[in-house]
Amino acid sequence: MRRRDFIKVIAGSATAWPLVARAQQPALPVVGFLSGGQSESWTPSTPLGAAFRGGLAEAGFVDGKNFTFEYRWADGQFDRLPSLAIDLVNRPPTVIVTNTLPAALAAKAATSTIPVVFVVGEDPIKVGLVTSLNRPSANVTGVTNFMNVLGAKRMELASELVPQADGLALLVNQNNPNAEVDAADLRAAADALGKRMVVLKANSDAEIDAAFIAASEDKLGALFVNIDPFLFNHRELLALMAARYRLPTIYPLRDFVSAGGLMSYGANFANAWRQSGIYAGKILKGAKPGDLPVLQPTKIELVINLNTAKALGLNIPPKLLAIADEVIE
């Protein structure tokens, strides 16, 4: 081979080597995200989205750098979750993180091998996600904030806030499978206190309006809002309607009170999502779900918005102010 031809061969090989090297680099691990809700709550700029990504960052993982996301959203159509879960499993991701109980159950049904990290408000043993909190079974673990089992305590707080209220209402998204169970639990709590309880349903702006009109016409003394992605995304509208109809309203999350709601009692939701991100990161590093105990909240917070109370003409009892973890003025 002549010297000139030899140089051309070497130069061509040198140009090709980086391309070959890039082609042979392993694909980034995938974190699958399955949600019964909508994507708007999970952008990096939102509190929950930032908390989730913050947990992953604490574990050493940054989106696009050493892992990538694959999302599936049901947009409130919970019956779509089983097929979305199967579609996500076929991707396949290294770990699946789920938002809402229906999403967690769909992911568990879709795979027995891919690790699943859930965030739910229910008792995960009672609903069949795990057999033990300390030693979760099979491929499933996660975080429970017990958001859906605090109805009796919220009922007690409401009785302190508006003791004269004999009629109470629970606002639910009728499409969410948690509605029936949570309504039964809260009705039992109301019965124990001798209160009448009405279930109101809303899955659209118009239905929210109709629910508040019904509560006003029925002269109900307080309203409870159930935990649900649709209702969470409409927290500003709920606060506005509660103010318009001068209806004391109790919420499951602090986020509702920050949006102008009256009072909330529940765990820190953002912290639950930070913990789920940490767990997803540990699994990306090789941890097994069965070795990661289901995490529970260490603190339940009572948050009261005094500005909203004044607008409603309510005097918050000193007892409630004394035990409140945060008072917004």
GULUMMAR-72076 format. One record per residue (C-alpha): residue number from 0; y, x, z; residue in one letter. Coordinates in pm, 1 decimal. Each point is the difference from the previous one (the first is absolute). Last residue first. Example, Ala and Ser with C-alpha at 12.3 -4.5 7.8 and 13.67 -1.06 7.14 Angstrom:
2
1,-106.0,1367.0,714.0,s;
0,-344.0,-137.0,66.0,a;
This chain:
329
328,3507.8,-5207.2,5822.3,e;
327,-369.3,74.8,-66.8,i;
326,-202.6,10.2,322.3,v;
325,-303.2,228.0,0.0,e;
324,-304.7,33.3,224.5,d;
323,70.2,-339.9,156.5,a;
322,-135.4,-44.4,355.6,i;
321,337.2,-44.5,171.2,a;
320,148.1,-203.2,-285.8,l;
319,-290.8,-242.3,25.0,l;
318,43.5,-47.0,375.2,k;
317,377.5,-34.5,-38.3,p;
316,-58.4,-313.5,-212.3,p;
315,159.8,23.8,-346.5,i;
314,281.4,-252.3,-23.4,n;
313,-30.6,-175.1,-332.9,l;
312,285.1,-142.8,-207.9,g;
311,-176.5,83.4,-325.8,l;
310,276.0,243.8,-99.9,a;
309,-17.9,150.9,347.7,k;
308,-375.8,53.1,-31.5,a;
307,47.2,157.4,-343.4,t;
306,247.3,251.5,139.1,n;
305,-231.0,65.2,294.8,l;
304,-289.2,108.4,-225.4,n;
303,-305.5,45.6,222.5,i;
302,-287.4,247.1,-41.4,v;
301,-319.9,-9.2,208.6,l;
300,-222.3,294.0,-85.6,e;
299,-375.0,46.8,42.8,i;
298,-96.7,356.4,87.7,k;
297,-305.7,222.0,-38.0,t;
296,-98.2,-171.1,-322.8,p;
295,-365.1,39.2,-100.3,q;
294,-172.6,261.1,-215.0,l;
293,-352.4,-53.4,-134.1,v;
292,-193.6,313.4,83.2,p;
291,-32.6,273.2,-266.4,l;
290,-348.8,154.7,-5.4,d;
289,-148.7,-292.3,-192.5,g;
288,270.3,39.1,-263.2,p;
287,-123.4,351.2,-84.2,k;
286,248.2,288.0,-9.9,a;
285,9.7,209.2,-318.3,g;
284,361.4,106.2,-46.8,k;
283,73.8,-312.8,-202.0,l;
282,-144.6,-190.7,296.6,i;
281,251.7,164.1,231.6,k;
280,281.5,-91.1,-239.5,g;
279,-107.5,-365.7,-9.1,a;
278,-1.6,1.7,381.4,y;
277,352.7,143.5,13.3,i;
276,118.0,-263.8,-247.7,g;
275,-157.2,-272.8,212.5,s;
274,182.7,137.5,302.6,q;
273,334.3,-18.6,-180.8,r;
272,-86.5,-355.9,-98.1,w;
271,-61.2,-99.6,360.6,a;
270,325.2,171.2,98.0,n;
269,190.1,-212.7,-251.3,a;
268,-150.6,-315.5,147.0,f;
267,114.4,69.2,356.5,n;
266,-202.5,-249.4,200.2,a;
265,101.5,-358.4,62.7,g;
264,242.4,-242.4,158.0,y;
263,303.0,-106.0,-196.5,s;
262,321.6,-187.7,77.3,m;
261,297.2,-158.2,-174.6,l;
260,-14.8,100.8,-365.9,g;
259,292.6,175.3,-167.5,g;
258,-176.7,247.9,-229.3,a;
257,-50.3,242.0,289.2,s;
256,-174.4,-287.5,177.6,v;
255,-242.6,-44.8,-291.1,f;
254,-71.1,374.6,-10.4,d;
253,-93.4,-9.4,370.7,r;
252,-324.4,-175.1,-92.1,l;
251,-197.1,-310.4,102.0,p;
250,293.6,-244.7,-7.8,y;
249,141.5,-268.9,228.1,i;
248,251.8,-252.8,-131.1,t;
247,260.7,-204.6,188.3,p;
246,111.2,-269.6,-249.2,l;
245,372.0,-41.8,-61.8,r;
244,-73.4,-155.0,-340.6,y;
243,227.6,241.5,-184.9,r;
242,-87.7,288.0,235.2,a;
241,-373.5,-46.2,-51.7,a;
240,61.1,-27.2,-375.4,m;
239,188.3,331.1,-8.1,l;
238,-261.3,177.9,212.7,a;
237,-275.3,-127.6,-230.5,l;
236,194.6,111.1,-308.0,l;
235,40.2,350.4,142.4,e;
234,-372.2,13.0,89.3,r;
233,-110.6,-93.9,-351.4,h;
232,-212.3,311.8,-63.1,n;
231,-171.0,-53.1,335.3,f;
230,-72.7,-364.1,-86.0,l;
229,-169.4,104.7,-324.7,f;
228,-189.6,287.4,163.3,p;
227,-130.9,-216.0,289.4,d;
226,33.2,3.6,378.4,i;
225,62.2,-352.0,129.0,n;
224,347.2,-127.8,81.5,v;
223,34.4,-202.5,319.5,f;
222,259.5,-278.8,17.4,l;
221,169.2,-154.2,299.9,a;
220,124.5,-338.3,127.1,g;
219,-141.1,-232.7,-265.1,l;
218,228.8,-295.7,-68.3,k;
217,-239.6,-141.6,-261.4,d;
216,291.5,-20.6,-245.5,e;
215,93.4,361.2,76.5,s;
214,-353.1,132.2,-37.3,a;
213,-41.2,-191.6,-327.4,a;
212,328.4,139.6,-136.0,i;
211,-110.0,348.4,104.1,f;
210,-330.1,-39.8,-184.2,a;
209,168.5,-141.3,-312.4,a;
208,227.5,304.9,-27.9,d;
207,-297.2,233.2,38.3,i;
206,-184.9,-207.7,-261.2,e;
205,286.5,43.5,-245.7,a;
204,4.0,376.7,53.2,d;
203,-372.9,14.2,-71.0,s;
202,-331.3,24.3,187.5,n;
201,82.4,-215.5,300.4,a;
200,-207.7,-213.0,234.3,k;
199,94.9,-169.5,328.1,l;
198,-251.6,-40.1,284.3,v;
197,111.9,-232.0,280.8,v;
196,-51.7,67.0,370.8,m;
195,40.7,-231.7,297.4,r;
194,33.6,178.1,334.0,k;
193,-200.7,-54.6,319.4,g;
192,-7.4,370.7,80.5,l;
191,-374.8,33.1,-60.0,a;
190,35.3,-217.3,-310.8,d;
189,257.4,241.2,-140.3,a;
188,-234.9,296.3,49.0,a;
187,-282.4,-190.2,-171.0,a;
186,235.1,-85.6,-287.5,r;
185,89.4,368.3,-27.4,l;
184,-363.0,102.9,-40.4,d;
183,-77.0,-276.7,-249.6,a;
182,306.7,87.6,-206.5,a;
181,-102.6,365.6,-3.4,d;
180,-346.0,-84.8,-132.3,v;
179,128.0,-235.1,-271.0,e;
178,281.5,225.1,-119.4,a;
177,-196.3,327.1,-11.9,n;
176,-148.2,-90.3,-339.8,p;
175,348.3,31.5,-155.8,n;
174,65.7,-268.0,-261.9,n;
173,147.2,-239.5,257.9,q;
172,276.7,245.7,83.5,n;
171,71.2,-99.7,357.2,v;
170,288.0,-140.1,206.6,l;
169,-103.7,-112.7,348.1,l;
168,198.4,-281.2,162.2,a;
167,71.8,-109.8,355.8,l;
166,67.7,-336.1,163.1,g;
165,58.9,-22.2,374.8,d;
164,303.9,229.8,3.4,a;
163,178.2,-22.7,337.8,q;
162,-123.8,344.3,108.7,p;
161,184.7,168.4,-290.0,v;
160,-8.9,374.7,70.5,l;
159,-261.2,3.5,276.3,e;
158,-224.7,-233.4,-198.7,s;
157,54.6,221.6,-303.6,a;
156,-120.1,299.5,200.4,l;
155,-319.8,-182.6,95.2,e;
154,-61.9,-101.8,-361.6,m;
153,53.0,360.8,-108.4,r;
152,-262.1,101.9,258.4,k;
151,-247.4,-258.3,-130.6,a;
150,61.7,105.8,-359.3,g;
149,-72.7,367.8,65.2,l;
148,-330.1,7.5,-188.6,v;
147,140.2,24.6,-353.4,n;
146,207.9,313.0,53.9,m;
145,-293.5,181.3,161.9,f;
144,144.1,325.5,-144.6,n;
143,-334.6,107.8,-138.2,t;
142,-29.7,337.7,-169.3,v;
141,-273.1,144.1,-218.4,g;
140,-371.8,48.3,-48.1,t;
139,-260.4,-82.4,-265.9,v;
138,-275.5,203.5,-169.6,n;
137,-303.5,-83.9,215.7,a;
136,64.7,-116.8,353.7,s;
135,300.5,75.8,213.3,p;
134,-76.4,206.4,312.2,r;
133,272.6,-64.8,256.6,n;
132,100.4,-343.5,-129.8,l;
131,-359.2,-114.5,-52.9,s;
130,-175.0,-231.0,-246.0,t;
129,266.3,29.0,-268.5,v;
128,167.5,-229.1,-255.7,l;
127,-175.5,-315.7,115.2,g;
126,292.4,-225.0,95.4,v;
125,-78.9,16.7,373.8,k;
124,-46.5,376.8,-7.5,i;
123,329.6,61.3,-180.5,p;
122,196.6,-213.4,251.4,d;
121,278.5,-124.2,-226.1,e;
120,335.0,149.2,-97.6,g;
119,-138.9,227.1,-268.0,v;
118,62.9,350.1,-138.6,v;
117,-311.0,125.8,-177.4,f;
116,-136.2,340.7,-100.7,v;
115,-299.1,-19.1,-237.1,v;
114,-224.5,296.4,-81.4,p;
113,-185.9,-27.0,-334.3,i;
112,-374.4,-47.3,59.8,t;
111,-72.6,-362.9,84.1,s;
110,229.0,-139.5,-266.3,t;
109,129.1,-335.9,-128.1,a;
108,-73.7,-206.1,312.0,a;
107,195.7,239.2,221.7,k;
106,290.2,-4.7,-245.9,a;
105,5.6,-380.9,-7.7,a;
104,-12.3,-21.7,380.5,l;
103,291.9,242.0,31.0,a;
102,201.2,-185.9,-264.5,a;
101,-58.9,-334.4,172.6,p;
100,110.4,159.5,331.4,l;
99,339.0,114.0,-128.6,t;
98,92.1,347.0,-140.1,n;
97,-282.5,231.7,-102.8,t;
96,-38.0,377.0,-39.3,v;
95,-280.6,118.0,-230.2,i;
94,-123.5,359.9,11.4,v;
93,-113.1,252.2,-262.6,t;
92,82.5,-244.8,-278.8,p;
91,-232.7,-110.7,-283.2,p;
90,139.8,-148.5,-238.9,r;
89,-296.5,-239.4,19.3,n;
88,83.7,-70.0,364.9,v;
87,345.8,-118.4,-107.7,l;
86,-140.8,-252.0,-247.9,d;
85,-244.7,-124.7,263.2,i;
84,282.7,-44.2,248.8,a;
83,215.2,-182.2,-255.3,l;
82,-291.6,-236.0,-71.4,s;
81,-43.1,-78.0,371.5,p;
80,379.6,-22.1,58.2,l;
79,84.1,-263.8,-261.3,r;
78,-70.3,-289.2,239.6,d;
77,284.0,132.5,217.5,f;
76,268.7,-93.0,-249.2,q;
75,291.1,125.4,212.1,g;
74,103.7,261.8,-253.9,d;
73,-361.0,127.1,-25.3,a;
72,111.0,362.6,-39.9,w;
71,-221.8,294.5,-103.8,r;
70,137.4,352.9,27.1,y;
69,-135.1,346.0,-90.2,e;
68,181.6,279.6,179.0,f;
67,-17.5,376.0,-65.6,t;
66,-100.2,304.9,202.6,f;
65,97.3,365.2,45.5,n;
64,348.9,12.5,-149.0,k;
63,49.0,-338.1,-164.6,g;
62,22.2,-181.1,332.7,d;
61,24.8,243.2,291.3,v;
60,-289.8,69.3,236.4,f;
59,4.0,229.0,306.0,g;
58,-127.0,-236.9,270.7,a;
57,357.7,-53.1,115.7,e;
56,84.9,-71.6,-365.2,a;
55,-262.7,-276.3,-8.9,l;
54,156.2,-152.4,308.5,g;
53,344.5,20.7,-155.1,g;
52,-129.4,-170.4,-313.8,r;
51,-104.8,-297.5,211.2,f;
50,323.5,-0.5,201.2,a;
49,215.6,20.7,-314.6,a;
48,-184.4,-292.8,-158.9,g;
47,32.7,-203.5,318.8,l;
46,370.4,73.6,49.0,p;
45,90.2,-50.9,-370.0,t;
44,143.0,287.6,-207.4,s;
43,-337.9,139.9,-106.1,p;
42,-86.2,-336.4,-161.6,t;
41,-253.6,-202.8,191.7,w;
40,167.4,-330.9,80.7,s;
39,89.6,-75.9,-362.7,e;
38,-359.5,51.7,-117.2,s;
37,-113.5,-349.5,91.0,q;
36,-257.2,-132.0,243.0,g;
35,-378.3,-27.8,20.3,g;
34,-16.7,375.7,-17.4,s;
33,-242.4,265.0,-121.5,l;
32,114.5,362.7,-2.7,f;
31,-227.4,268.6,-144.9,g;
30,70.3,358.6,100.2,v;
29,-114.5,222.4,-286.1,v;
28,-99.0,366.2,18.3,p;
27,174.5,219.7,-257.7,l;
26,-201.5,90.5,-309.0,a;
25,-158.2,343.4,-6.4,p;
24,169.4,267.5,-216.0,q;
23,-207.1,72.7,-311.7,q;
22,258.7,-132.3,-247.0,a;
21,269.2,210.9,161.4,r;
20,-210.6,313.8,-35.0,a;
19,-78.4,-80.8,-362.7,v;
18,368.0,-43.8,-78.9,l;
17,88.8,319.8,186.3,p;
16,-268.8,190.5,-198.8,w;
15,107.5,-125.6,-346.4,a;
14,311.0,216.3,-32.7,t;
13,-185.7,311.5,111.6,a;
12,-275.7,-70.9,-250.6,s;
11,249.7,-21.9,-286.4,g;
10,162.9,328.9,97.1,a;
9,-339.0,174.5,23.1,i;
8,-105.2,-127.9,-341.8,v;
7,334.1,96.3,-159.5,k;
6,-19.1,351.6,150.3,i;
5,-348.6,47.3,-149.2,f;
4,121.9,-108.6,-344.0,d;
3,278.6,266.2,5.9,r;
2,-240.3,273.9,120.0,r;
1,-248.0,-69.0,-281.8,r;
0,-340.6,-132.4,92.0,m;
